[in-house]
């Protein structure tokens, strides 16, 4: 009997939105960074649509007290995964209140910064907001969220919606945020840090807020160079006014992804906080446009299940491409589509999962989804496409959708063969190259690119004249990069003239390709290659410095003197490279201990994971290993970024093969934190 009841209850929860409609929630929260604790008072308003005996809220590893319905104590079960409220629920409105506390294992992160400062941020998608706030893992339950947060003065605190009130209470401030419209729980967010912000206004009068850490304020212009322009473009291109009251963008340390479109407030990785030189290699433009597009496709309308995930990622990828087309032009747009077509074609040799499948790859959901929309847009025309998009967004606003909902809107504006389209682009893993090439060939640069790519197996002597002419022409740089890539395995003497011609394009991307593809540099090309050290690109400088240092030992001091004040991106790529090269050059450093100390400091918790890993890799490669280095390496194993923690574990496993290293690790074990001791002990026992 219990078994049958359990099945029935599970079935009920899968369909809970049919029985209960949660309308609004107010949460009053306090965060304790030392304890990594979140606690608060939660107030849910909900309506029972059909009678039932149990209501469930997702809540991982939480403690609950004072659970009441309409101010009366109520029976509840805490399963460790859910708060289950047991009652004889009849149709009508209800009021649920409770207090809770939790030390989140994921989805909310406390990132320690030097001088006891902290950054706190959340990541709900794929990690579940229910790890830090009692909410709903089911995207179909949309709620109006209002969060109030108490936190120490001196910090900016951001959540979804409009800041309705900020009050001071001694050493802390209370920030009250409110939303007007409902959203899925995975979009609930919190960001706390020491930020400056700039306020602008969109053409449609929507307030725009752009945040940067105090230390990065000089990087505001290049970081957010096109942000307002993207906002104005997307509102116009989509044809539906931005559906929320405000828009914010906030960089956070050690973020798990490039960016995340939490409703009204996008969080993004600090790697995109750049100066004007860094902008050339890793700017925020695409991520910016992608996350903003999600505020329509994902936040306003949400895919009802993972099978229809392309309705979010494909759309955001496509509209980001349209925004980049507006900024960088047609050649850029078509070149990116060409490149992603090559990636999809290559992947389709082994990838047997189509777009309309919950297990599709990111490449399929994002890039093939975007390609499907490009084909559709081109096939039915701009006017019909925009009319369908507008109707689709307005009809399903603040609801969940599936692919058929979208297809039905296209049917209303066009007689295009949608059955064939769906089979080809959404249900098949084969890439429709003839259709793709026909659409791409509207662009002249792609016409030349196709000619270049056809020559991959042609002897260099037969194509040299065409390559030289193309490199000297004003054709788009990606075509010239394709030529340089084809030269990689040719003998130097045969390709020297073409490489010199490529360098004389004075295009950062083409010159960077020369730097990357030529790892053995002949003496008679040295002075030409050395010009790459002066390019306005931290990536080019890093590649060129390394290969010149490696190829010409007699000139190492000259290269090191030239680059001794280089810093690079905000992950210190050039500085850590310089330190490792300087320490590996005999008789160069006057005070090697100082340089060692500096390189070791880059591996400490003072810096972000990418900087720490970069420094640790160099320290271990050059055998600069002491107890501090080993402690910092063990520290990596406890980090929330899986790539960095995996690097830590794998490197320790490698070092433990050496008995002296094993003894060193055993020696430092007592001085580590409990989490570090746990991780290292496990590795020592393997």
C-alpha positions as CSV (number, residue, x, y, z in Angstrom):
1,X,0.0,0.0,0.0
2,X,2.8,2.4,0.9
3,X,4.5,1.6,-2.4
4,X,1.3,2.7,-4.3
5,X,1.0,5.8,-2.3
6,X,4.6,6.8,-3.0
7,X,4.1,6.3,-6.7
8,X,1.0,8.5,-6.5
9,X,2.8,11.3,-4.6
10,X,5.7,11.2,-7.1
11,X,3.2,11.5,-10.0
12,X,1.6,14.4,-8.2
13,X,4.8,16.3,-7.9
14,X,5.6,15.9,-11.5
15,X,2.3,17.6,-12.2
16,X,2.3,20.0,-9.2
17,X,1.8,23.0,-11.4
18,X,-1.6,21.6,-12.3
19,X,-2.7,21.5,-8.7
20,X,-0.9,24.5,-7.2
21,X,0.0,27.9,-8.6
22,X,2.7,29.7,-6.6
23,X,2.1,33.4,-7.3
24,X,4.7,35.5,-5.3
25,X,7.5,34.9,-2.8
26,X,9.3,37.4,-0.5
27,X,12.6,36.3,1.1
28,X,14.4,38.3,3.7
29,X,17.9,37.0,3.8
30,X,21.2,37.4,5.7
31,X,24.5,36.0,4.5
32,X,27.4,35.0,6.7
33,X,30.6,34.7,4.6
34,X,32.7,33.3,7.5
35,X,30.3,30.4,8.1
36,X,29.3,30.3,4.4
37,X,25.7,30.4,5.6
38,X,22.5,31.7,4.2
39,X,19.5,32.2,6.5
40,X,16.2,34.0,6.2
41,X,12.4,34.3,6.4
42,X,10.4,33.2,3.4
43,X,6.8,34.2,2.6
44,X,5.0,32.4,-0.3
45,X,1.5,33.3,-1.7
46,X,-0.1,30.4,-3.6
47,X,-3.4,29.3,-4.9
48,X,-4.6,25.7,-4.8
49,X,-6.3,24.9,-8.1
50,X,-7.4,21.3,-7.2
51,X,-7.5,19.7,-3.7
52,X,-4.4,17.8,-2.6
53,X,-2.7,16.6,0.6
54,X,1.0,17.6,0.1
55,X,2.7,20.6,-1.4
56,X,6.4,20.4,-2.2
57,X,9.1,23.0,-2.5
58,X,12.6,22.0,-3.6
59,X,15.2,22.7,-0.8
60,X,18.6,21.0,-0.6
61,X,20.2,20.3,2.8
62,X,18.2,23.0,4.5
63,X,17.0,23.4,8.1
64,X,13.4,24.7,8.7
65,X,11.6,26.3,11.6
66,X,8.2,28.1,12.2
67,X,6.5,26.6,9.1
68,X,3.0,28.0,9.0
69,X,0.1,28.2,6.6
70,X,-2.1,31.3,7.2
71,X,-0.2,32.0,10.5
72,X,-0.9,28.6,11.9
73,X,1.7,25.9,12.5
74,X,1.5,23.1,10.0
75,X,2.9,19.6,9.7
76,X,5.9,19.3,7.4
77,X,8.5,16.8,6.2
78,X,12.1,17.8,5.4
79,X,13.5,15.1,3.1
80,X,16.9,16.9,2.7
81,X,15.8,17.6,-0.9
82,X,12.4,19.0,-0.4
83,X,10.2,20.8,2.1
84,X,6.9,18.9,2.0
85,X,3.9,20.5,3.7
86,X,1.2,18.1,4.7
87,X,-2.3,19.5,4.9
88,X,-5.8,19.1,3.6
89,X,-5.4,21.7,0.9
90,X,-8.7,22.9,-0.7
91,X,-9.2,25.2,-3.6
92,X,-8.3,28.8,-2.8
93,X,-5.6,31.2,-1.8
94,X,-3.0,30.4,0.9
95,X,-0.1,32.0,2.7
96,X,3.0,30.0,3.6
97,X,5.7,31.3,5.8
98,X,8.9,29.7,7.3
99,X,12.4,30.4,8.4
100,X,15.4,28.4,7.0
101,X,19.2,28.2,7.0
102,X,21.6,26.4,4.7
103,X,25.3,26.1,3.8
104,X,24.9,25.8,0.0
105,X,27.0,23.1,-1.6
106,X,26.5,24.7,-5.0
107,X,24.6,27.4,-6.8
108,X,25.7,30.1,-4.4
109,X,29.4,30.8,-4.0
110,X,31.5,32.7,-1.4
111,X,34.7,33.8,-3.2
112,X,37.4,35.0,-0.8
113,X,39.4,38.1,-1.8
114,X,42.5,39.5,0.0
115,X,42.0,41.7,3.1
116,X,39.1,39.6,4.2
117,X,36.9,40.9,1.5
118,X,34.4,38.6,-0.3
119,X,32.4,38.3,-3.5
120,X,29.2,36.3,-3.4
121,X,27.3,35.2,-6.5
122,X,24.8,32.7,-7.6
123,X,24.4,30.3,-10.6
124,X,21.0,28.7,-10.8
125,X,20.9,27.2,-14.2
126,X,22.1,23.6,-14.2
127,X,23.0,24.0,-10.5
128,X,19.5,24.7,-9.1
129,X,18.6,27.7,-7.0
130,X,17.0,25.3,-4.5
131,X,20.6,24.8,-3.1
132,X,20.4,28.3,-1.5
133,X,16.7,29.4,-1.7
134,X,13.6,27.2,-1.2
135,X,12.2,27.3,-4.7
136,X,11.3,25.1,-7.8
137,X,13.6,23.0,-10.0
138,X,10.7,22.7,-12.4
139,X,10.9,25.6,-14.9
140,X,7.2,25.5,-15.5
141,X,6.5,27.0,-12.0
142,X,6.9,30.7,-12.6
143,X,6.9,33.0,-9.5
144,X,7.2,36.7,-8.8
145,X,10.4,36.9,-6.6
146,X,11.1,39.8,-4.2
147,X,14.3,39.5,-2.2
148,X,15.5,41.6,0.7
149,X,19.2,41.2,1.7
150,X,21.1,42.3,4.8
151,X,24.8,42.7,4.3
152,X,27.8,44.6,5.6
153,X,28.2,48.3,4.5
154,X,30.7,49.1,1.8
155,X,29.4,46.4,-0.6
156,X,27.0,46.6,-3.5
157,X,24.2,44.0,-3.3
158,X,22.2,43.1,-6.4
159,X,19.2,40.9,-6.9
160,X,16.5,40.6,-9.6
161,X,14.2,43.6,-10.3
162,X,14.1,47.2,-9.1
163,X,15.9,48.3,-5.9
164,X,12.8,49.6,-4.0
165,X,14.6,50.5,-0.8
166,X,18.0,50.7,0.8
167,X,18.3,51.4,4.5
168,X,21.2,51.6,6.8
169,X,21.4,49.7,10.1
170,X,24.7,50.3,11.9
171,X,27.3,48.2,10.2
172,X,25.0,46.7,7.6
173,X,22.6,47.8,4.9
174,X,19.2,46.3,3.9
175,X,18.6,46.1,0.2
176,X,15.0,45.4,-0.9
177,X,14.5,44.2,-4.5
178,X,11.1,43.7,-6.2
179,X,9.9,42.1,-9.4
180,X,6.7,42.8,-11.3
181,X,6.5,39.7,-13.5
182,X,7.0,36.0,-12.8
183,X,10.0,33.9,-13.8
184,X,11.4,30.4,-13.4
185,X,13.4,29.8,-10.2
186,X,16.7,29.1,-12.0
187,X,16.8,32.8,-12.9
188,X,16.8,34.0,-9.3
189,X,20.2,35.7,-8.5
190,X,22.3,37.4,-6.0
191,X,25.6,39.3,-6.5
192,X,27.5,41.0,-3.7
193,X,30.9,42.7,-4.0
194,X,32.8,46.0,-3.9
195,X,31.8,47.5,-7.2
196,X,31.5,50.9,-8.9
197,X,28.6,51.3,-11.3
198,X,27.7,53.5,-14.2
199,X,24.1,54.3,-15.1
200,X,22.8,54.9,-18.7
201,X,19.4,54.9,-20.3
202,X,18.3,52.9,-23.3
203,X,16.4,54.5,-26.2
204,X,13.3,52.9,-24.8
205,X,14.0,54.6,-21.4
206,X,14.9,51.3,-19.7
207,X,17.6,52.0,-17.0
208,X,20.9,50.3,-17.7
209,X,23.5,49.7,-14.9
210,X,27.0,48.5,-15.6
211,X,29.2,47.3,-12.7
212,X,33.0,46.9,-12.3
213,X,35.2,46.2,-9.4
214,X,36.7,49.4,-8.0
215,X,40.2,48.4,-9.2
216,X,39.0,48.0,-12.8
217,X,37.2,51.2,-13.3
218,X,39.7,52.4,-16.0
219,X,38.6,49.4,-18.1
220,X,34.9,50.5,-18.2
221,X,34.9,51.8,-21.9
222,X,36.5,48.7,-23.6
223,X,34.7,46.2,-21.4
224,X,31.2,47.7,-22.1
225,X,32.1,49.3,-25.4
226,X,29.0,48.2,-27.3
227,X,26.7,47.3,-24.4
228,X,24.1,50.1,-24.8
229,X,24.2,49.8,-28.6
230,X,23.5,46.1,-28.3
231,X,20.5,46.8,-26.0
232,X,19.0,49.3,-28.4
233,X,19.7,47.0,-31.4
234,X,18.1,43.9,-29.9
235,X,14.9,45.8,-28.8
236,X,14.5,47.0,-32.3
237,X,15.5,43.8,-34.1
238,X,13.3,41.5,-31.9
239,X,10.4,44.0,-32.2
240,X,9.2,43.4,-28.6
241,X,10.1,45.9,-25.9
242,X,12.5,44.6,-23.3
243,X,10.2,42.8,-21.0
244,X,11.6,43.8,-17.6
245,X,12.0,47.0,-15.7
246,X,15.8,47.3,-15.6
247,X,19.0,45.7,-17.0
248,X,22.3,45.2,-15.2
249,X,25.6,43.6,-16.0
250,X,28.0,42.5,-13.3
251,X,31.4,40.7,-13.7
252,X,32.1,38.1,-10.9
253,X,35.3,36.3,-10.0
254,X,35.8,32.6,-10.8
255,X,32.5,32.4,-12.6
256,X,31.6,28.9,-13.9
257,X,30.6,30.0,-17.4
258,X,31.1,33.0,-19.8
259,X,27.9,34.6,-18.7
260,X,24.4,33.9,-17.3
261,X,21.2,35.7,-18.0
262,X,19.5,36.0,-14.6
263,X,16.4,38.0,-15.2
264,X,17.3,41.8,-15.1
265,X,20.9,41.1,-14.1
266,X,23.5,39.3,-16.2
267,X,26.6,37.9,-14.4
268,X,29.7,37.3,-16.5
269,X,33.3,36.1,-16.1
270,X,36.0,38.7,-15.3
271,X,38.1,37.4,-18.2
272,X,36.0,39.9,-20.3
273,X,37.0,42.8,-18.2
274,X,39.6,44.2,-20.6
275,X,41.6,47.3,-21.5
276,X,41.7,48.5,-25.1
277,X,44.5,46.0,-26.1
278,X,42.8,43.1,-24.4
279,X,39.6,43.9,-26.3
280,X,41.3,42.7,-29.5
281,X,41.6,39.2,-28.2
282,X,38.8,38.5,-25.8
283,X,36.0,41.1,-25.7
284,X,32.6,40.8,-24.1
285,X,30.5,41.7,-27.2
286,X,29.2,38.2,-28.1
287,X,28.5,37.1,-24.5
288,X,26.9,40.5,-23.8
289,X,24.5,40.1,-26.8
290,X,23.8,36.4,-26.1
291,X,22.9,36.9,-22.4
292,X,20.7,40.0,-23.2
293,X,18.8,38.0,-26.0
294,X,18.0,35.4,-23.3
295,X,15.9,38.1,-21.5
296,X,13.4,37.4,-24.3
297,X,14.3,33.9,-25.2
298,X,14.6,32.0,-21.9
299,X,13.5,34.5,-19.3
300,X,10.3,35.9,-20.9
301,X,9.4,32.6,-22.6
302,X,11.1,29.5,-21.2
303,X,11.5,26.1,-22.9
304,X,9.2,23.7,-21.1
305,X,11.8,20.9,-21.1
306,X,15.4,20.2,-22.1
307,X,14.2,18.7,-25.4
308,X,13.3,22.2,-26.5
309,X,16.5,23.9,-25.1
310,X,17.4,25.2,-28.6
311,X,14.5,27.7,-28.2
312,X,16.7,29.4,-25.7
313,X,20.3,28.7,-26.7
314,X,19.8,28.7,-30.5
315,X,17.8,31.9,-30.4
316,X,20.3,33.7,-28.1
317,X,23.2,32.6,-30.3
318,X,21.4,33.7,-33.5
319,X,20.4,37.1,-32.1
320,X,23.9,37.6,-30.7
321,X,25.2,37.0,-34.2
322,X,22.8,39.6,-35.6
323,X,24.0,42.1,-33.0
324,X,27.6,41.4,-34.0
325,X,26.6,41.8,-37.7
326,X,25.3,45.3,-36.8
327,X,28.6,46.2,-35.1
328,X,31.3,44.4,-37.1
329,X,29.6,44.0,-40.5
330,X,28.5,41.3,-42.9
331,X,31.9,39.8,-43.5
332,X,32.3,39.1,-39.8
333,X,28.7,37.6,-39.6
334,X,29.1,35.3,-42.6
335,X,32.7,34.2,-41.5
336,X,31.4,33.2,-38.1
337,X,28.5,31.2,-39.7
338,X,31.0,29.6,-42.0
339,X,33.3,28.6,-39.1
340,X,30.4,27.1,-37.1
341,X,29.2,25.2,-40.2
342,X,32.6,23.6,-40.4
343,X,32.5,22.7,-36.7
344,X,29.0,21.2,-37.0
345,X,29.9,19.2,-40.1
346,X,33.0,17.8,-38.4
347,X,31.1,16.9,-35.2
348,X,28.3,15.3,-37.1
349,X,30.7,12.5,-38.2
350,X,30.4,11.1,-34.6
351,X,27.6,13.1,-33.0
352,X,24.3,11.2,-33.5
353,X,22.1,13.4,-31.4
354,X,19.9,16.1,-33.2
355,X,18.8,19.5,-32.0
356,X,15.4,18.2,-30.7
357,X,16.8,16.0,-28.0
358,X,17.5,16.7,-24.4
359,X,20.9,15.1,-24.7
360,X,22.1,17.2,-27.6
361,X,25.6,18.8,-27.3
362,X,26.2,22.5,-26.6
363,X,27.4,22.9,-30.2
364,X,24.1,21.4,-31.4
365,X,21.8,23.4,-29.2
366,X,23.7,26.7,-29.7
367,X,25.3,26.7,-33.1
368,X,23.1,24.3,-35.1
369,X,20.1,25.9,-33.4
370,X,21.3,29.3,-34.6
371,X,21.9,27.9,-38.1
372,X,18.3,26.6,-38.2
373,X,17.1,30.1,-37.5
374,X,19.4,31.7,-40.0
375,X,18.0,29.3,-42.7
376,X,14.4,30.0,-41.7
377,X,15.0,33.8,-41.6
378,X,16.6,33.8,-45.0
379,X,13.9,31.4,-46.5
380,X,10.7,33.2,-45.3
381,X,12.1,36.7,-45.5
382,X,12.8,39.4,-42.9
383,X,9.3,40.8,-42.7
384,X,7.6,37.4,-42.1
385,X,10.2,36.2,-39.7
386,X,9.9,39.4,-37.5
387,X,6.1,39.2,-37.5
388,X,6.2,35.5,-36.3
389,X,8.8,36.3,-33.6
390,X,6.8,39.2,-32.3
391,X,3.6,37.1,-32.2
392,X,5.4,34.1,-30.6
393,X,6.8,36.3,-27.8
394,X,3.6,38.1,-27.1
395,X,1.4,35.1,-27.1
396,X,3.5,33.1,-24.7
397,X,4.9,35.9,-22.5
398,X,5.8,34.8,-19.0
399,X,5.0,31.2,-19.9
400,X,6.8,28.0,-21.0
401,X,6.9,26.9,-24.7
402,X,7.8,24.1,-27.0
403,X,9.1,23.9,-30.5
404,X,5.6,23.3,-31.9
405,X,4.4,26.6,-30.4
406,X,7.2,28.4,-32.4
407,X,6.5,26.4,-35.6
408,X,2.8,27.3,-35.4
409,X,3.6,31.0,-35.4
410,X,5.9,30.6,-38.5
411,X,3.0,28.7,-40.3
412,X,0.8,31.8,-39.9
413,X,3.2,34.0,-41.9
414,X,4.6,31.7,-44.5
415,X,3.9,28.7,-46.8
416,X,7.5,27.5,-46.3
417,X,7.9,23.7,-46.1
418,X,8.2,23.5,-42.3
419,X,8.0,19.7,-42.2
420,X,11.1,19.4,-44.3
421,X,12.8,22.2,-42.4
422,X,12.1,20.5,-39.1
423,X,13.3,17.1,-40.3
424,X,16.5,18.6,-41.9
425,X,17.6,21.1,-39.2
426,X,16.0,19.9,-35.9
427,X,15.6,16.1,-36.2
428,X,18.6,15.1,-38.4
429,X,22.3,15.1,-37.4
430,X,23.4,15.6,-41.0
431,X,24.4,19.1,-41.8
432,X,22.7,20.4,-45.0
433,X,25.9,21.7,-46.7
434,X,24.4,22.6,-50.1
435,X,21.8,24.9,-48.5
436,X,24.4,26.4,-46.1
437,X,26.9,27.1,-48.9
438,X,24.2,28.7,-51.1
439,X,23.2,31.1,-48.3
440,X,26.8,31.8,-47.3
441,X,27.9,32.5,-50.9
442,X,25.8,35.7,-50.9
443,X,28.9,37.1,-49.2
444,X,31.9,37.8,-51.4
445,X,34.5,37.1,-48.7
446,X,32.9,33.6,-48.3
447,X,33.1,33.1,-52.1
448,X,36.9,33.6,-51.8
449,X,37.1,31.5,-48.6
450,X,35.5,28.6,-50.5
451,X,38.1,28.9,-53.2
452,X,40.9,28.9,-50.7
453,X,39.5,25.8,-48.9
454,X,39.2,23.9,-52.1
455,X,43.0,24.2,-52.5
456,X,43.9,22.4,-49.3
457,X,45.4,19.4,-51.1
458,X,46.9,21.4,-54.0
459,X,50.7,21.7,-54.1
460,X,51.9,25.1,-52.9
461,X,53.6,26.0,-56.1
462,X,50.3,25.8,-58.0
463,X,48.4,28.1,-55.6
464,X,51.1,30.5,-54.4
465,X,50.2,33.2,-56.9
466,X,46.6,33.1,-55.9
467,X,47.4,33.1,-52.2
468,X,49.8,36.1,-52.6
469,X,47.2,38.1,-54.5
470,X,44.5,37.3,-51.9
471,X,46.8,38.3,-49.0
472,X,47.5,41.6,-50.7
473,X,43.9,42.3,-51.4
474,X,41.3,43.9,-49.1
475,X,39.4,40.7,-48.6
476,X,38.2,40.0,-45.0
477,X,40.9,38.9,-42.6
478,X,39.4,35.4,-41.9
479,X,40.2,34.5,-45.5
480,X,43.8,35.5,-45.0
481,X,43.9,33.5,-41.8
482,X,42.7,30.4,-43.7
483,X,45.7,30.9,-46.1
484,X,48.2,31.1,-43.3
485,X,46.7,28.0,-41.7
486,X,47.2,26.1,-44.9
487,X,50.9,27.0,-44.9
488,X,51.6,25.5,-41.5
489,X,53.1,22.2,-42.7
490,X,54.9,23.6,-45.8
491,X,58.7,23.9,-45.9
492,X,59.8,27.3,-44.7
493,X,61.7,28.3,-47.8
494,X,58.6,27.6,-50.0
495,X,56.3,29.7,-47.8
496,X,58.6,32.5,-46.7
497,X,57.4,35.0,-49.2
498,X,53.8,34.4,-48.3
499,X,54.5,34.6,-44.5
500,X,56.2,38.0,-45.1
501,X,53.1,39.1,-47.1
502,X,50.9,37.9,-44.3
503,X,52.9,40.0,-41.7
504,X,52.6,43.0,-44.0
505,X,48.8,42.9,-43.8
506,X,49.2,44.6,-40.4
507,X,46.1,42.8,-39.3
508,X,46.3,41.6,-35.7
509,X,44.4,38.3,-36.4
510,X,46.5,37.4,-39.5
511,X,49.8,38.2,-37.8
512,X,48.7,36.2,-34.8
513,X,48.1,33.2,-37.0
514,X,51.7,33.6,-38.3
515,X,53.0,33.6,-34.7
516,X,50.9,30.5,-33.8
517,X,51.7,28.4,-36.9
518,X,55.5,29.0,-37.0
519,X,57.1,27.4,-33.9
520,X,60.5,26.8,-35.6
521,X,61.8,30.2,-36.6
522,X,64.8,30.4,-39.0
523,X,67.5,33.0,-38.4
524,X,66.7,34.8,-41.6
525,X,63.1,35.3,-40.5
526,X,64.0,36.3,-36.9
527,X,63.8,40.1,-37.3
528,X,60.5,39.9,-39.1
529,X,59.0,37.6,-36.4
530,X,60.3,39.9,-33.7
531,X,57.9,42.7,-35.0
532,X,55.1,40.5,-33.5
533,X,56.3,41.5,-30.0
534,X,55.1,45.0,-30.7
535,X,51.5,44.0,-31.8
536,X,48.7,45.4,-29.8
537,X,47.6,42.0,-28.7
538,X,48.5,40.3,-25.4
539,X,47.8,36.9,-27.0
540,X,50.2,37.6,-29.9
541,X,52.9,38.9,-27.5
542,X,52.7,35.8,-25.3
543,X,53.0,33.4,-28.3
544,X,55.8,35.4,-29.9
545,X,57.8,35.9,-26.7
546,X,57.8,32.2,-25.9
547,X,58.8,31.0,-29.4
548,X,61.5,33.7,-29.8
549,X,62.9,32.8,-26.3
550,X,62.9,29.1,-27.2
551,X,64.4,29.5,-30.7
552,X,67.2,32.0,-30.0
553,X,68.9,31.4,-26.7
554,X,71.6,34.0,-27.5
555,X,68.9,36.7,-27.6
556,X,67.0,35.7,-24.5
557,X,68.2,38.6,-22.4
558,X,67.1,41.1,-25.1
559,X,63.6,39.6,-25.2
560,X,63.3,39.6,-21.4
561,X,64.5,43.2,-21.1
562,X,61.9,44.2,-23.7
563,X,59.0,42.4,-21.9
564,X,60.0,42.9,-18.2
565,X,57.1,45.3,-17.5
566,X,54.4,43.5,-19.4
567,X,51.3,42.4,-17.5
568,X,48.8,41.3,-20.1
569,X,45.2,40.4,-19.4
570,X,43.7,40.5,-15.9
571,X,44.9,36.9,-15.5
572,X,48.5,38.2,-15.8
573,X,49.3,35.9,-18.7
574,X,52.4,38.0,-19.8
575,X,53.7,38.5,-16.3
576,X,53.6,34.8,-15.4
577,X,55.2,33.9,-18.7
578,X,58.0,36.5,-18.2
579,X,58.7,35.2,-14.6
580,X,59.0,31.6,-15.7
581,X,61.2,32.5,-18.7
582,X,63.4,34.8,-16.6
583,X,63.9,32.1,-13.9
584,X,64.8,29.6,-16.7
585,X,67.4,31.8,-18.3
586,X,70.9,31.2,-16.7
587,X,72.6,34.3,-15.2
588,X,69.7,36.6,-16.1
589,X,67.9,37.3,-12.8
590,X,69.8,39.4,-10.2
591,X,67.5,38.3,-7.4
592,X,65.8,35.0,-8.5
593,X,64.3,34.5,-5.0
594,X,62.2,37.7,-5.5
595,X,60.9,36.4,-8.8
596,X,60.2,33.0,-7.4
597,X,58.2,34.6,-4.5
598,X,56.2,36.7,-7.1
599,X,55.4,33.6,-9.2
600,X,54.3,31.6,-6.2
601,X,52.1,34.5,-5.1
602,X,50.2,34.2,-8.4
603,X,49.3,30.6,-7.4
604,X,47.7,31.8,-4.1
605,X,44.0,32.4,-3.2
606,X,44.6,36.1,-3.8
607,X,44.1,35.5,-7.5
608,X,41.4,33.9,-9.6
609,X,41.6,30.2,-10.7
610,X,42.9,30.9,-14.2
611,X,45.8,32.9,-12.8
612,X,46.5,30.3,-10.1
613,X,46.5,27.4,-12.5
614,X,48.7,29.3,-15.0
615,X,51.3,30.0,-12.2
616,X,51.1,26.4,-10.8
617,X,51.7,24.9,-14.2
618,X,54.8,27.0,-14.7
619,X,56.2,26.4,-11.2
620,X,55.8,22.7,-11.6
621,X,57.1,22.6,-15.1
622,X,60.2,24.5,-14.1
623,X,60.6,22.5,-10.9
624,X,60.2,25.5,-8.6
625,X,58.5,23.5,-5.8
626,X,58.4,24.2,-2.1
627,X,55.8,23.7,0.7
628,X,53.9,26.9,-0.2
629,X,53.6,25.7,-3.8
630,X,52.4,22.3,-2.7
631,X,49.9,23.9,-0.2
632,X,48.6,26.2,-3.0
633,X,48.2,23.1,-5.3
634,X,46.2,21.3,-2.6
635,X,44.1,24.4,-2.3
636,X,43.1,24.0,-6.0
637,X,41.4,20.6,-5.2
638,X,38.8,22.4,-3.0
639,X,37.8,25.0,-5.6
640,X,34.3,25.3,-6.9
641,X,35.5,25.4,-10.6
642,X,35.7,21.7,-11.6
643,X,38.4,22.3,-14.2
644,X,40.7,23.9,-11.6
645,X,40.0,21.3,-8.9
646,X,40.6,18.5,-11.5
647,X,43.9,20.1,-12.4
648,X,44.9,20.1,-8.7
649,X,44.0,16.4,-8.2
650,X,45.7,15.2,-11.4
651,X,48.8,17.2,-10.7
652,X,49.1,15.9,-7.2
653,X,48.6,12.3,-8.5
654,X,51.5,12.9,-10.9
655,X,53.8,14.3,-8.2
656,X,53.0,11.5,-5.7
657,X,54.8,9.1,-8.0
658,X,58.0,10.6,-6.6
659,X,58.7,9.4,-3.0
660,X,60.3,12.7,-2.0
661,X,57.2,14.6,-3.1
662,X,55.0,12.1,-1.2
663,X,57.0,12.8,2.0
664,X,56.6,16.6,1.4
665,X,52.8,16.3,1.0
666,X,52.6,14.2,4.2
667,X,54.6,16.9,6.0
668,X,52.3,19.8,5.0
669,X,49.1,17.8,5.7
670,X,48.6,19.0,9.4
671,X,48.8,22.6,8.4
672,X,46.0,22.5,5.8
673,X,42.3,23.4,6.3
674,X,39.9,20.5,7.0
675,X,38.6,20.5,3.4
676,X,42.2,20.4,2.0
677,X,43.2,17.7,4.5
678,X,40.2,15.6,3.3
679,X,41.1,16.0,-0.4
680,X,44.9,15.3,0.1
681,X,44.3,12.3,2.4
682,X,42.1,10.7,-0.3
683,X,44.8,11.2,-2.9
684,X,47.5,9.8,-0.6
685,X,45.5,6.7,0.0
686,X,44.9,6.0,-3.8
